Amino acid sequence: MVLSSSQGYKFITSDTIAAIATAPGISSINVIRISGENAIATVEKIFQGKIKLSQAKGNTVHFGKIINPVTKKMLDEVLVTVFKAPNSYTGEDMVEISCHGGNFVASTILDLLLKIGARLAQPGEFTKRRVLAGKMDVAQAEAILDLTQAKTETGFNQAIEQLQGKLSNFVNNLTADIKNIIVQLENLLEFEENEETCEFRIPPIKKTIKQIATNLQNLIAQNEQLRFFRNGVYCAIIGRPNVGKSSLFNRLIENERAIVTEFPGTTRDSLQQTVVINSIIFHLIDTAGLRRIKKPSGKEKIEAIGIEHTKHWLNSADFILAIYDYSQTMTKDDELVYKLTHSKPHLTILNKVDLPKRFDVKYFGKEKFYEISAKYNQGINQLKRAMAKYYQRKISPANNYLYLNQRHITALKEVVNLLAQIEHEQYLENAIINLRSSLDTLTTLTNPINNEEILDAIFKNFCIGK
């Protein structure tokens, strides 16, 4: 079977493919994967063990040496695992060579395999072959990628659920419901001659279709609201110059990455760092101090550019840490910070609690604030708990929700639009056409085997050995 790609290469399932499956770097072992009709015969050309690999049973491991057939030089002592079709990851004959760690050893063996008949696998080609063999659907393949990229327990659990078929089952059930409606409408179209009877039975069907569309809209809205599960929370630290933004940034990431001095305006550009706090991913942004500069000149021009970046993060960040200097009276720049942040999702922070308190907290009214000393790491753990709690409250009612990535959301939005059009249709034929189009769109979620563009978009994000 040949599957061409918009990127110019072709996936040919009869080819023997090979790739290093482990990450680059120094490690105890590296794993090289080989798959295809001639996978076992290819490795047999360079492997010397007690038995020939062609005589080996499936799911067996064999100790031996990798020998260059031309120079007769030994490259490494290895373990070779043999898998026989269809009982392998790809559904084809497969071999995995476990060699010693280090980039050079694995690369040398891979180069030898490519010289004797294998070709280098494309990104995600092993998993793509698994899908083509019918051993999993595309939604489950995407879950494998999510699983390898999971940064939190929540992301891990969602990937496992999708790998076990949660999304696939949802799509199958939804497909069955729509097919049932199509059968009802086709029966009406073919067997009902009494127009009054048709009119009597159509309203309940329209109500069912509308309910399906509403359920999908709710699912999409929930996913868009809870996107931070996978994408993380973009959290900007906002305050006027010299209130301790960079010190707080360093404390939260537990690393002295931002430059801290007693001089205002040290931070001229935004720094970013990702941390996980109580299973919530935060993309922290240390911003330039926010202040009014009427006519910037000299060094102020550079600072003014940094302030523009700060305003960008004010508009685009999911969450704000609004920080003020507890040891100073409130300034007009503090008022600007409050004006720009108080209506956004945020926490209010008063830094430098180790110094005499001069800031008038009455300005915040009944709003809760957090007292810290970034310099002495005081109150930081309490602040971290508050940051995580703000988002953990959203998790509780959504523990069992069905996670959708952007591709899934786009497809389901198209289904919703198709179903919504049916409510205004006067002819059964048009309603049936829209329902069949909905089925075609749902198919792309789990089984877009004939859609090269979708397959390319999914598997290009995989690593080469996956």
Disulfide bonds with the S-S distance in Angstrom:
none
